[in-house]
């Protein structure tokens, strides 16, 4: 994927997740999510923190640690989401950043690969937000296929239990999104 294509995919997935965040009602913030450690507010705060973390990686911060974000309201979620997304797009759009090495929990890797992991995390969490709200989200098929390929590569190096539950069986005729979320331990 070219530099422009990688950043375009990032923008696309940020847009999908933002659409889900915009739809959140205040009374939904405490709902449990498919990520057992977070309620809906915590899940979105995690995604915002991830955007801040990955933007710092893109800027070459080898000492960055996971970023914790506190949110107070639906408006706060959206304000912080938009700021982190804009910062992330700026950081990942910098010349050469996708070819530079970054250091994260998976080890050193080209920025392009780190961005693919970040995109994968955000795509799964967009589905999580929609599901928590009682909605259905079908990712664009090419996004779901690419994200699944990323997670399959990641779990060669990382114990999946550090990120997701055990894979769930998906129907052989399931959509790319259903296959992706099943692979990531969610029930489609």
N, C-alpha and C positions, 0 to 999 in steps of 0.2 A: 504494500500500500504506500503510495507516495506521501510526501509530507503534507501536501494539501488535502489528500484523501483521508489521512489519519486525523487531522484536525477537523476536517468536515464531519467525519464519523463522530468525533467527540462532541461537536456542536449538536449533531443530530440526537445523540443519546441524552445530552443535557436538556435538549428541548423536550424529549419524551418524558424525562423525569420531571421537568418543570411543569409540564401540563398536569401531571399527577399531583404535584405539590400545590398548584393553584386550586385544585378541586377539593383540597382538604378543608373540612369544616372544623370549627373549634371543638365540638363535642366528640370528634374522632381522634384527637391527639393522644388519648390514653388507651386506645384500642391495642390489643396484643397483635403482633405481626408474625409472619412466618419465621422471622429471626427472633428466637425465644428470649434473647437477652435485651430486646428493645421493644418499647411501645412505639406507636407511630411517630410521636414527636422525637423520640430517641433515635429511631431509624433515619429520619430525615436529617437530624443533627449529625449522625454518623456520616451520612453522605456528604454533607457540607464540610465536615472535618476532613474527609477523604479528599475533597476537592482542594482544600487548603494544603494538605500534606503533599499531594501530587504536584501542585503548583510550585511548592518549595523544592521538590525533587527536580523539577524541570529547570529551576534556577541554579541547580548545582549544589544545593545544601545537603552534604553528606551526613550531617548530624541531625537532620530532622527526625522527629519522633511523631507518632500518631497525634493528631490535633483533636482536642476536645472542644466542642462547641455547645454552648448553652442556648436554649431557645425559650422564649416566654409566651409566644402566641403564634397564631397562624401568620399574622403580618410579619412577625419577627422571622419566621421560617423563610418566607418569600424574600424578604430584604436580604437576609444573610445568604440565601441560596443564590440570588442574582449577583451579589458582590463576589462570592466565591467562584461562580461560573465565569464571570467576566475576567477575573484574575487568572483563572485556569486557562482560558482561551488565549489570553495574552502570553502567559508563560509558555504554553505548548506551541505557540505560533512563532516564537523567536527563531531566527535563522540557526540551523544546525542542531537545535536541541534534541530532535528525535534520533540523531545519530550519536549524541554524547552518551557516555556511560553514567548511569545513576546507581546509587546504592540503596537497596531496600531490603525488606525481610527475605526476599527470595534470592538475594545476592546481587552482584553487579550485573547490569544488563543495559542494552541500548535503551534510550528514552522511549523509542517507538514501542518496545515490548512492555515497558512500564505503563505507558499510556494505554496499551491494549488491555492490560490487567485492570486499570482504573475504569476504562469504558465497560469492561465486563461486570465489574462491581456495580456501577451505576445502572446498567441495564437490568440486572437482577433486582436491584432495589426499586426500580421503577415498577416492575411487576409486583414486588412485595407491597408497595404503597397502594397500587390499584386493587390488589386482592384484599388488603386490609380494609379498604373502603367499601368492599363489596362489588367492585367493578371488575371488568375483564380487560386485560391488556394483551394484545398480540403485537409483538415487536415486528418491525419489517423483517421478512424472512432472511434477507442477507445479513442483517444485524444479528439475529438469533444464531445463524450458522457460524458467523465469525466469532461471536462471543463463546459459543460452545467449543470451538476449536481452541480458543485461548485458554479456557478453563481446563480442557483436556491436557494441554501442555503444562499448565501451572501445577496440576496435581501429580505430574511426574516428579516434581521437585518438592512439593509441599504436602503435608498430611492434610487431606481434605477436611478433617475435623477441626482444623484451625480456622476454617472459613465457612464450611457448610456441613450439613448433616449428610448421612449416607445417601447415595443415589437411590431414587425412587423409580420403579418400573414405569415406563411410558408405553402407551399403545404404539405398535409399529407404524400406524398411520397417523400418529400425532403430528401436530404442526411443529415447525421448527422452535417456536417459543415453548410449547409444551415439552419437547425433548430437552431443551436447555434447562428449564426450571426443574424438571425431574432429575437431570444430571446433578443439579446443584442442591438436591435434597428437599425440594418443594413438591407438593402434590398438585399436579396441573389441574 
